[in-house]
């Protein structure tokens, strides 16, 4: 199936003098490298010289025996892989060049419990042919709008598979690849999030979530897109004090011209209200203030409060192919340690990442003074994120525990984990191993009214 490609909202962007395209896209001959020496999504196809990162040979596109379809908890396709070595507080100096500041801080902060089990590296990311085709078209058409506020000329594929321009422009391109990365078309799931206290106690907040990635709309057109990357609904089901509440998000492609639209439903008042503060560093109540609004999905939202700089490529250990964290029947108590996830259930591999640093602009407000992103060069998922307070001290270390969803196919996170080094607590999003099913992917295109504020109250049941 080949999805329609188009130029997005150029007329809308023209209303702002700050929304002019920045820089030219790459040439057709350079885009021809995609699928040749580069993967269809822009990473280097060859392995590294040391042989510790393999060549990409097509990714993981077939499910293992016993997997019956979307919604079933995934079966580990690599059950016989063994730990090659484990990085601990006592030996981390040996691996210093492959560790982020955040990982070193985790080892220093929790020297007796946190460790990094390293496995064989497997480059499992893949995309459908139509996403690869659209990514090739985006490479020669997509442009950054204004000072990173949006993109133009891209649809249904990675907008910037080949980075170009100055370091600021490359940084914007990396982050927009993360924001628009391939994660399927239509998704539903029931999962829980927890804020784990210093003594290991936690209470589940369980919700039903639905998302339609309009950017990958199979019926895509300028009218269908309407400046919306995705629609998102979440209905809280427990605990009782929160049950019946709901939120609705319309995530916009240019959040400066048209900021994110959000609505909340309060079950006690039986009213739907606009939620204008669902952005930037607004605290998330269910996370017990361990996650901000723009921490969700590791990072989301507008780029305008920070200065951005591309720092190049690195080879580091990142969480990858973490099937054990999503294995059916694994109890949450086995996954959740006192200060971090149970390291015996995690898998780390050596991969190439893009490194981007964001520093807070003078005169702007945000609880983070600096952020350093480590973005998987294959999937464009931000898999590690170090966040610093206003004094320049490392404060929070975020991990996107990635795996391949072979029914898509494509790599996405199975759990998002937020560590507060100062409070010595952490927060986890996406727990579903005690549920009957996991994420369900379809190509269904819902009626736009399905994600309207008017439908929010009708569908919210306490």
TORRO-677406 format. One record per residue (C-alpha): residue in three letters; residue number from 1; x negated, z negated, y. Coordinates in pm, 1 decimal, decimal comma. Layout:
N
   resn   resi          X          Z          Y
    ALA    NUM          X          Z          Y
...
END
This chain:
462
   resn   resi          X          Z          Y
    UNK      1        0,0        0,0        0,0
    UNK      2     -144,0       94,3      339,8
    UNK      3      -12,2     -107,2      628,1
    UNK      4       41,3       48,3      967,0
    UNK      5     -231,5        2,3     1229,2
    UNK      6     -165,4        1,4     1601,1
    UNK      7     -289,4     -104,1     1941,5
    UNK      8     -158,0     -447,4     2030,3
    UNK      9       16,5     -538,7     2350,0
    UNK     10     -202,8     -338,2     2585,3
    UNK     11       76,6     -322,4     2838,9
    UNK     12      123,0     -699,9     2827,8
    UNK     13     -247,1     -766,7     2881,4
    UNK     14     -256,9     -532,0     3178,9
    UNK     15      -53,9     -779,4     3383,9
    UNK     16     -357,7    -1007,2     3414,7
    UNK     17     -669,4     -917,1     3610,8
    UNK     18     -855,1    -1145,9     3373,6
    UNK     19     -730,6     -961,5     3067,0
    UNK     20     -936,4     -646,0     3082,3
    UNK     21    -1113,5     -543,9     2760,2
    UNK     22    -1472,7     -665,3     2733,6
    UNK     23    -1733,0     -427,1     2588,9
    UNK     24    -1689,5     -124,9     2369,0
    UNK     25    -1612,7     -131,4     1998,8
    UNK     26    -1873,4       -4,0     1751,9
    UNK     27    -1925,5      366,8     1687,0
    UNK     28    -1762,7      548,3     1399,4
    UNK     29    -2100,1      602,0     1233,3
    UNK     30    -2177,0      230,5     1250,3
    UNK     31    -1833,5      147,7     1110,1
    UNK     32    -1914,5      376,5      817,2
    UNK     33    -2153,7      104,8      698,4
    UNK     34    -1848,5      -93,3      585,3
    UNK     35    -1830,6      -51,5      209,6
    UNK     36    -2186,1       85,4      204,5
    UNK     37    -2466,3     -158,9      293,0
    UNK     38    -2199,6     -393,5      432,9
    UNK     39    -1898,5     -532,6      248,6
    UNK     40    -1555,3     -405,1      357,8
    UNK     41    -1528,4     -716,6      576,6
    UNK     42    -1869,7     -686,3      741,0
    UNK     43    -2113,6     -913,2      557,4
    UNK     44    -2445,7     -800,1      412,2
    UNK     45    -2378,8     -663,4       65,2
    UNK     46    -2726,0     -736,3      -73,6
    UNK     47    -2834,2    -1077,6     -190,3
    UNK     48    -3119,3    -1266,4      -27,1
    UNK     49    -3485,9    -1214,1     -107,0
    UNK     50    -3512,3    -1543,5     -294,3
    UNK     51    -3234,5    -1445,6     -531,6
    UNK     52    -3041,8    -1764,9     -451,9
    UNK     53    -2758,0    -1569,3     -289,3
    UNK     54    -2634,7    -1281,6     -507,7
    UNK     55    -2528,3     -936,0     -400,9
    UNK     56    -2158,0     -885,7     -339,8
    UNK     57    -2018,9     -675,0     -623,6
    UNK     58    -1648,6     -665,9     -540,0
    UNK     59    -1551,7    -1033,0     -537,6
    UNK     60    -1302,6    -1205,5     -764,0
    UNK     61     -987,1     -997,0     -800,9
    UNK     62     -860,3    -1084,5    -1147,2
    UNK     63     -710,0    -1413,4    -1258,9
    UNK     64     -846,2    -1591,2    -1567,1
    UNK     65     -648,4    -1604,4    -1888,9
    UNK     66     -353,6    -1839,9    -1870,1
    UNK     67     -271,5    -1779,9    -1505,2
    UNK     68       86,4    -1654,1    -1476,4
    UNK     69      131,9    -1590,4    -1105,9
    UNK     70      152,7    -1717,1     -750,6
    UNK     71      260,8    -2077,9     -719,6
    UNK     72       86,8    -2189,7    -1036,2
    UNK     73     -205,9    -2421,8     -979,6
    UNK     74     -521,9    -2221,4    -1015,4
    UNK     75     -734,3    -2217,4    -1326,5
    UNK     76    -1107,2    -2251,4    -1267,9
    UNK     77    -1257,9    -1909,9    -1344,1
    UNK     78    -1603,8    -2067,4    -1381,2
    UNK     79    -1546,0    -2365,9    -1612,7
    UNK     80    -1890,6    -2341,7    -1772,7
    UNK     81    -2089,8    -2351,1    -1448,5
    UNK     82    -2310,4    -2659,1    -1430,8
    UNK     83    -2461,3    -2848,2    -1140,2
    UNK     84    -2804,7    -2703,2    -1058,7
    UNK     85    -2912,2    -3006,8     -855,6
    UNK     86    -2760,0    -3274,4     -634,1
    UNK     87    -2856,9    -3346,7     -274,4
    UNK     88    -2853,7    -3716,3     -185,6
    UNK     89    -2972,7    -3936,4       98,1
    UNK     90    -3298,9    -3993,5      -88,1
    UNK     91    -3393,1    -3626,6     -140,0
    UNK     92    -3222,2    -3445,9      149,1
    UNK     93    -3552,1    -3377,7      329,2
    UNK     94    -3635,4    -3128,5       52,2
    UNK     95    -3331,2    -2920,2      150,3
    UNK     96    -3338,4    -2976,9      525,7
    UNK     97    -3336,9    -2609,1      627,4
    UNK     98    -3014,5    -2553,4      431,1
    UNK     99    -2823,4    -2852,2      571,6
    UNK    100    -2619,8    -2885,4      889,6
    UNK    101    -2650,9    -3184,2     1121,4
    UNK    102    -2309,8    -3292,9      999,4
    UNK    103    -2410,2    -3294,0      633,8
    UNK    104    -2726,6    -3487,2      712,9
    UNK    105    -2515,8    -3738,9      905,9
    UNK    106    -2274,3    -3775,7      612,6
    UNK    107    -2568,3    -3847,4      380,8
    UNK    108    -2711,9    -4099,0      626,9
    UNK    109    -2376,9    -4267,7      693,1
    UNK    110    -2273,3    -4296,2      327,9
    UNK    111    -2608,3    -4299,9      144,1
    UNK    112    -2483,2    -4455,7     -178,1
    UNK    113    -2163,9    -4254,2     -224,1
    UNK    114    -2181,8    -3912,9      -53,6
    UNK    115    -2370,7    -3639,6     -233,5
    UNK    116    -2373,5    -3262,0     -251,4
    UNK    117    -2358,9    -3112,0     -602,8
    UNK    118    -2498,1    -2757,3     -577,5
    UNK    119    -2383,1    -2483,6     -813,8
    UNK    120    -2465,5    -2119,4     -871,9
    UNK    121    -2359,3    -1913,3     -569,5
    UNK    122    -2069,1    -1678,7     -638,6
    UNK    123    -1949,4    -1438,5     -370,4
    UNK    124    -1583,8    -1430,2     -470,2
    UNK    125    -1419,5    -1311,4     -147,6
    UNK    126    -1223,2     -986,2     -165,7
    UNK    127     -940,0     -819,6       24,1
    UNK    128     -673,8     -562,9      -70,3
    UNK    129     -760,9     -199,7       -3,4
    UNK    130     -517,4     -174,4      287,6
    UNK    131     -682,1     -471,3      463,7
    UNK    132    -1020,7     -305,4      414,7
    UNK    133     -887,0       23,8      554,6
    UNK    134     -742,7     -145,0      861,5
    UNK    135    -1062,0     -345,8      910,7
    UNK    136    -1254,3      -13,8      923,7
    UNK    137    -1013,4      113,1     1192,6
    UNK    138    -1032,7     -214,1     1385,0
    UNK    139    -1411,9     -189,2     1396,2
    UNK    140    -1393,3      116,1     1621,5
    UNK    141    -1085,9       10,3     1821,6
    UNK    142    -1078,4     -367,7     1868,7
    UNK    143    -1190,6     -527,9     2192,8
    UNK    144    -1198,2     -877,8     2333,0
    UNK    145     -958,1     -929,7     2622,4
    UNK    146    -1082,0    -1115,9     2928,8
    UNK    147    -1304,5    -1416,2     2863,2
    UNK    148    -1211,8    -1448,6     2498,3
    UNK    149     -841,0    -1503,0     2568,5
    UNK    150     -721,3    -1242,6     2321,4
    UNK    151     -788,6     -917,5     2139,8
    UNK    152     -661,6     -564,7     2179,4
    UNK    153     -666,3     -266,9     1944,7
    UNK    154     -655,5     -453,9     1613,6
    UNK    155     -393,8     -513,3     1347,4
    UNK    156     -372,8     -610,9      978,0
    UNK    157     -747,3     -650,7      921,9
    UNK    158    -1049,8     -834,2     1055,4
    UNK    159    -1084,2     -722,6     1418,2
    UNK    160    -1464,1     -746,1     1444,6
    UNK    161    -1632,4     -692,3     1106,3
    UNK    162    -1950,3     -577,0     1285,1
    UNK    163    -2051,6     -807,4     1568,8
    UNK    164    -2175,1     -645,5     1889,2
    UNK    165    -2242,1     -718,9     2253,8
    UNK    166    -2411,8    -1023,6     2403,5
    UNK    167    -2417,7    -1368,1     2240,0
    UNK    168    -2103,3    -1484,4     2420,1
    UNK    169    -1909,3    -1177,3     2308,2
    UNK    170    -2035,0    -1214,2     1951,3
    UNK    171    -1922,7    -1578,5     1950,9
    UNK    172    -1573,4    -1479,4     2064,0
    UNK    173    -1562,5    -1213,0     1792,0
    UNK    174    -1657,5    -1461,5     1520,0
    UNK    175    -1386,9    -1704,2     1626,5
    UNK    176    -1122,9    -1430,5     1649,9
    UNK    177    -1217,7    -1316,6     1300,1
    UNK    178    -1151,7    -1674,5     1189,6
    UNK    179     -820,2    -1692,1     1375,4
    UNK    180     -692,2    -1362,9     1230,6
    UNK    181     -857,9    -1381,8      887,1
    UNK    182     -680,2    -1255,5      576,9
    UNK    183     -465,3    -1526,1      412,1
    UNK    184     -178,2    -1323,2      276,2
    UNK    185      153,4    -1225,5      432,6
    UNK    186      413,2    -1491,8      355,6
    UNK    187      335,8    -1841,1      224,5
    UNK    188      536,1    -2147,5      121,9
    UNK    189      413,7    -2475,9      -18,3
    UNK    190      484,8    -2847,3      -40,7
    UNK    191      182,0    -3066,9       20,2
    UNK    192       69,7    -3399,4      159,2
    UNK    193     -175,7    -3521,8      418,8
    UNK    194     -338,0    -3863,6      434,5
    UNK    195     -541,0    -4074,0      673,8
    UNK    196     -773,4    -4283,8      459,0
    UNK    197     -858,6    -4624,3      600,2
    UNK    198    -1196,6    -4798,4      578,0
    UNK    199    -1086,2    -4991,1      269,0
    UNK    200     -960,8    -4675,7       93,8
    UNK    201     -589,9    -4738,5      153,1
    UNK    202     -370,2    -4445,4      250,1
    UNK    203       -5,6    -4342,2      283,4
    UNK    204      115,2    -3992,3      207,0
    UNK    205      295,2    -3778,4      461,6
    UNK    206      461,3    -3500,8      260,8
    UNK    207      608,6    -3183,2      405,2
    UNK    208      739,9    -2841,7      312,9
    UNK    209      554,9    -2566,3      498,6
    UNK    210      628,9    -2199,1      549,1
    UNK    211      417,1    -1940,3      728,8
    UNK    212      458,2    -1571,0      796,5
    UNK    213      138,5    -1397,4      910,7
    UNK    214      292,6    -1147,3     1146,0
    UNK    215      -50,6    -1001,3     1221,7
    UNK    216      -45,4     -871,9      861,4
    UNK    217      319,7     -764,1      879,6
    UNK    218      369,1     -473,5      633,2
    UNK    219      629,5     -335,7      873,3
    UNK    220      389,8     -378,6     1163,5
    UNK    221      451,7     -223,7     1499,5
    UNK    222      404,1     -325,8     1859,5
    UNK    223      764,9     -445,6     1871,1
    UNK    224      732,1     -637,1     1545,0
    UNK    225      411,7     -809,2     1655,1
    UNK    226      540,7     -924,6     1993,9
    UNK    227      212,2    -1109,7     2064,0
    UNK    228      263,6    -1342,3     1764,3
    UNK    229      -14,2    -1384,5     1507,2
    UNK    230      197,6    -1603,6     1280,1
    UNK    231      514,6    -1809,5     1258,7
    UNK    232      490,0    -2157,5     1108,0
    UNK    233      753,3    -2409,3     1000,3
    UNK    234      695,1    -2758,9      865,2
    UNK    235      966,4    -2999,3      749,0
    UNK    236      861,3    -3360,4      688,8
    UNK    237     1008,1    -3503,1      368,4
    UNK    238      842,9    -3845,2      346,3
    UNK    239      785,5    -4124,3      437,3
    UNK    240     1138,7    -4226,6      528,7
    UNK    241     1052,5    -4308,0      891,3
    UNK    242      944,5    -3947,6      948,1
    UNK    243     1173,7    -3765,5      705,0
    UNK    244     1388,7    -3494,0      854,8
    UNK    245     1154,7    -3414,6     1140,5
    UNK    246     1031,0    -3059,2     1177,9
    UNK    247      807,1    -2841,7     1390,6
    UNK    248      812,6    -2469,8     1461,5
    UNK    249      513,7    -2276,1     1594,8
    UNK    250      483,3    -1922,0     1726,6
    UNK    251      105,2    -1869,7     1741,1
    UNK    252       28,5    -1612,0     2007,2
    UNK    253     -245,9    -1352,1     2015,1
    UNK    254     -325,0    -1417,0     2381,4
    UNK    255     -262,6    -1784,8     2458,5
    UNK    256     -360,0    -1763,6     2822,4
    UNK    257     -100,0    -1503,0     2918,5
    UNK    258      154,0    -1633,9     2670,3
    UNK    259       63,8    -1984,2     2545,1
    UNK    260      155,6    -2100,1     2199,7
    UNK    261      526,8    -2169,6     2167,7
    UNK    262      619,3    -2487,6     1986,0
    UNK    263      940,1    -2679,9     1915,0
    UNK    264     1007,1    -3009,9     1746,5
    UNK    265     1318,4    -3143,0     1577,1
    UNK    266     1384,6    -3518,3     1592,9
    UNK    267     1611,3    -3619,7     1306,1
    UNK    268     1720,2    -3941,1     1476,0
    UNK    269     1832,4    -3764,2     1792,1
    UNK    270     1937,6    -3447,0     1608,4
    UNK    271     1783,0    -3243,5     1887,6
    UNK    272     1538,5    -2954,7     1911,4
    UNK    273     1297,3    -2982,3     2202,2
    UNK    274     1012,9    -2771,0     2332,3
    UNK    275      675,5    -2917,2     2237,1
    UNK    276      440,8    -2801,5     2514,2
    UNK    277      156,1    -3030,4     2408,2
    UNK    278       85,7    -2875,4     2068,1
    UNK    279     -254,9    -2750,1     2171,6
    UNK    280     -611,8    -2839,3     2262,0
    UNK    281     -689,2    -3207,9     2198,5
    UNK    282     -334,3    -3340,1     2166,6
    UNK    283     -341,3    -3601,4     1887,5
    UNK    284     -153,4    -3540,8     1563,1
    UNK    285       50,0    -3849,6     1475,1
    UNK    286       51,9    -3790,5     1099,2
    UNK    287     -329,4    -3779,6     1107,3
    UNK    288     -353,9    -4125,5     1264,3
    UNK    289     -546,4    -3968,9     1556,4
    UNK    290     -818,7    -3831,8     1326,5
    UNK    291     -722,9    -3471,0     1402,1
    UNK    292     -638,8    -3291,1     1724,5
    UNK    293     -393,6    -3003,9     1754,9
    UNK    294     -675,6    -2750,2     1773,6
    UNK    295     -850,8    -2909,1     1472,4
    UNK    296     -570,3    -2783,7     1249,2
    UNK    297     -686,0    -2497,6     1026,7
    UNK    298    -1038,6    -2622,4     1116,4
    UNK    299     -987,8    -2453,1     1455,0
    UNK    300     -697,0    -2280,3     1622,7
    UNK    301     -568,5    -2198,6     1966,3
    UNK    302     -714,8    -2094,2     2298,9
    UNK    303    -1088,5    -2058,9     2365,7
    UNK    304    -1076,6    -2102,6     2742,5
    UNK    305    -1196,9    -2462,6     2783,5
    UNK    306    -1537,2    -2401,2     2623,7
    UNK    307    -1843,9    -2187,0     2681,9
    UNK    308    -1929,1    -1995,1     2366,4
    UNK    309    -2266,2    -1889,1     2226,8
    UNK    310    -2356,5    -1704,4     1907,4
    UNK    311    -2661,7    -1863,3     1744,1
    UNK    312    -2713,1    -1613,8     1462,4
    UNK    313    -2700,7    -1626,9     1083,6
    UNK    314    -2818,3    -1903,9      853,9
    UNK    315    -2827,0    -1974,7      483,5
    UNK    316    -2674,8    -2318,3      419,4
    UNK    317    -2492,6    -2510,0      150,4
    UNK    318    -2117,2    -2487,7      202,1
    UNK    319    -1811,2    -2596,8        0,9
    UNK    320    -1709,8    -2293,5     -207,4
    UNK    321    -1504,3    -2215,7     -519,2
    UNK    322    -1357,0    -2566,9     -520,4
    UNK    323    -1105,2    -2522,4     -800,5
    UNK    324    -1128,4    -2878,9     -928,1
    UNK    325     -980,2    -3008,8     -602,3
    UNK    326     -664,2    -2807,6     -670,6
    UNK    327     -636,7    -2858,4    -1044,3
    UNK    328     -285,4    -2940,6    -1163,1
    UNK    329     -231,8    -3303,3    -1251,0
    UNK    330     -540,9    -3440,8    -1078,4
    UNK    331     -424,7    -3762,5     -916,5
    UNK    332     -473,7    -3803,7     -546,7
    UNK    333     -642,7    -4136,6     -613,7
    UNK    334     -909,4    -3949,3     -811,5
    UNK    335     -966,0    -3702,8     -526,9
    UNK    336     -973,1    -3955,5     -241,3
    UNK    337    -1272,5    -4185,2     -221,6
    UNK    338    -1307,3    -4469,5       25,2
    UNK    339    -1508,4    -4275,8      285,6
    UNK    340    -1489,2    -3913,1      166,4
    UNK    341    -1368,0    -3697,0     -119,3
    UNK    342    -1485,9    -3774,6     -470,9
    UNK    343    -1808,3    -3567,9     -483,5
    UNK    344    -1772,4    -3519,0     -859,8
    UNK    345    -1475,7    -3289,5     -788,2
    UNK    346    -1651,2    -3083,7     -519,1
    UNK    347    -1860,1    -2768,9     -550,5
    UNK    348    -2125,6    -2652,9     -302,0
    UNK    349    -2306,1    -2319,8     -297,0
    UNK    350    -2568,3    -2145,7      -84,9
    UNK    351    -2410,3    -1880,3      137,9
    UNK    352    -2476,5    -1697,3      463,2
    UNK    353    -2285,8    -1824,8      766,2
    UNK    354    -2246,7    -1728,3     1130,3
    UNK    355    -2332,3    -2016,7     1362,6
    UNK    356    -2137,1    -2050,4     1689,2
    UNK    357    -2170,1    -2327,9     1944,1
    UNK    358    -1900,5    -2415,7     2197,0
    UNK    359    -1973,9    -2650,1     2489,5
    UNK    360    -1707,9    -2790,1     2718,9
    UNK    361    -1692,9    -2617,4     3056,9
    UNK    362    -1757,3    -2815,5     3372,4
    UNK    363    -1430,0    -2945,5     3508,7
    UNK    364    -1237,4    -2895,8     3183,1
    UNK    365    -1094,9    -3176,5     2970,6
    UNK    366    -1127,4    -3219,3     2594,6
    UNK    367    -1226,4    -3510,9     2372,2
    UNK    368    -1505,1    -3294,7     2224,2
    UNK    369    -1802,5    -3217,0     2443,9
    UNK    370    -1952,9    -2973,1     2194,0
    UNK    371    -1855,9    -2802,1     1870,4
    UNK    372    -2078,2    -2615,2     1626,8
    UNK    373    -1902,8    -2379,0     1385,3
    UNK    374    -2038,4    -2255,5     1051,3
    UNK    375    -1832,4    -1952,1      952,1
    UNK    376    -1859,4    -1798,2      605,3
    UNK    377    -2002,2    -1448,0      651,6
    UNK    378    -1782,9    -1306,5      374,3
    UNK    379    -1438,4    -1455,0      433,9
    UNK    380    -1470,9    -1552,1      803,6
    UNK    381    -1336,9    -1899,7      720,0
    UNK    382    -1490,1    -2180,0      924,0
    UNK    383    -1609,3    -2399,2      638,0
    UNK    384    -1810,2    -2660,8      830,1
    UNK    385    -1765,5    -2784,8     1185,6
    UNK    386    -1971,2    -3047,8     1369,6
    UNK    387    -1797,2    -3202,9     1671,2
    UNK    388    -1966,6    -3411,4     1939,7
    UNK    389    -1826,5    -3658,8     2188,9
    UNK    390    -1877,7    -3647,8     2565,0
    UNK    391    -2207,6    -3836,9     2535,1
    UNK    392    -2349,1    -3573,9     2303,4
    UNK    393    -2324,5    -3795,1     1993,5
    UNK    394    -2213,2    -3639,5     1665,8
    UNK    395    -1863,6    -3776,2     1614,9
    UNK    396    -1665,0    -3581,0     1358,9
    UNK    397    -1763,2    -3365,2     1063,2
    UNK    398    -1499,1    -3123,9      934,3
    UNK    399    -1511,1    -2948,7      598,3
    UNK    400    -1297,8    -2658,9      474,6
    UNK    401    -1313,1    -2684,4       95,9
    UNK    402    -1285,4    -2315,7        7,5
    UNK    403    -1188,6    -2126,8     -305,9
    UNK    404    -1073,5    -1778,1     -401,9
    UNK    405     -698,7    -1725,4     -438,4
    UNK    406     -726,6    -1444,7     -688,1
    UNK    407     -359,8    -1348,0     -659,9
    UNK    408     -419,6    -1233,3     -298,7
    UNK    409     -717,7    -1179,0     -347,2
    UNK    410     -914,2    -1370,4      -85,7
    UNK    411    -1096,9    -1693,4       -3,6
    UNK    412     -919,2    -1971,5      186,5
    UNK    413     -947,6    -2348,9      192,8
    UNK    414     -778,2    -2567,2      -65,7
    UNK    415     -826,3    -2887,3      139,9
    UNK    416     -925,7    -2944,5      501,8
    UNK    417    -1114,9    -3271,8      549,7
    UNK    418    -1188,3    -3446,4      881,5
    UNK    419    -1448,7    -3725,6      887,1
    UNK    420    -1477,3    -3963,1     1182,9
    UNK    421    -1832,1    -4101,7     1160,2
    UNK    422    -1774,1    -4360,0     1433,4
    UNK    423    -1450,6    -4502,9     1288,9
    UNK    424    -1570,4    -4444,4      929,3
    UNK    425    -1234,4    -4303,4      832,1
    UNK    426    -1123,6    -3958,8      727,0
    UNK    427     -817,0    -3738,2      706,2
    UNK    428     -720,3    -3480,6      442,3
    UNK    429     -475,4    -3188,4      465,7
    UNK    430     -332,8    -2991,0      173,8
    UNK    431     -302,7    -3227,0     -121,6
    UNK    432      -70,8    -3074,8     -383,3
    UNK    433     -216,7    -3142,9     -730,1
    UNK    434       64,7    -3391,5     -800,3
    UNK    435      325,0    -3130,5     -701,2
    UNK    436      486,6    -2888,3     -946,8
    UNK    437      336,8    -2588,5     -770,9
    UNK    438       81,6    -2485,4     -511,2
    UNK    439       91,3    -2219,3     -238,3
    UNK    440      324,2    -1931,4     -316,8
    UNK    441      233,2    -1592,5     -168,9
    UNK    442      470,3    -1300,7     -123,9
    UNK    443      482,7     -983,7       86,9
    UNK    444      835,5    -1062,8      207,2
    UNK    445      908,5    -1004,0      575,5
    UNK    446     1165,3    -1255,5      701,6
    UNK    447     1415,7    -1185,7      974,5
    UNK    448     1267,7    -1305,6     1303,2
    UNK    449     1567,2    -1535,6     1348,7
    UNK    450     1444,5    -1729,8     1044,3
    UNK    451     1167,6    -1867,8     1266,2
    UNK    452     1380,8    -1922,1     1575,4
    UNK    453     1446,8    -2258,7     1746,5
    UNK    454     1818,5    -2210,2     1678,6
    UNK    455     1757,2    -2215,2     1304,7
    UNK    456     1533,2    -2520,6     1319,1
    UNK    457     1811,9    -2776,6     1349,2
    UNK    458     2027,6    -2606,2     1087,6
    UNK    459     1749,2    -2617,7      833,7
    UNK    460     1630,1    -2970,9      909,4
    UNK    461     1795,2    -3221,2      679,5
    UNK    462     1709,0    -3589,5      684,3
END
